Amino acid sequence: MDLLISLLGLLGLICIALLGIAASGYLAARRMREAQEPEPSTDPTERNQES
């Protein structure tokens, strides 16, 4: 029984580590995508003319 609990704990730690790696990759990709997009204009008259 102790072995089973230990294995489940180890599996849980591995899952948490993989989730952390995936989240950091997602955040890095989002940061790169935002850096490539042009900044939106802050002038409200320009925004009204575009829509």
C-alpha positions, -999 to 999 in steps of 0.1 A, spaced: 0 0 0 28 24 8 44 17 -26 11 26 -43 8 59 -25 45 67 -33 39 60 -70 8 81 -70 27 109 -53 55 107 -79 30 106 -107 14 137 -93 47 155 -91 55 146 -127 21 159 -139 26 192 -120 61 196 -136 47 189 -171 19 214 -165 45 240 -155 65 234 -186 35 236 -208 23 268 -191 57 285 -195 58 276 -232 23 290 -237 32 322 -220 64 326 -240 45 320 -272 19 345 -263 46 371 -254 62 366 -288 30 369 -306 21 401 -288 55 415 -296 50 409 -334 16 426 -335 15 463 -342 4 484 -313 -33 495 -315 -39 532 -320 -50 551 -289 -67 579 -308 -105 573 -305 -113 591 -338 -91 566 -357 -108 537 -340 -143 550 -349 -133 555 -386 -121 519 -388 -153 503 -376 
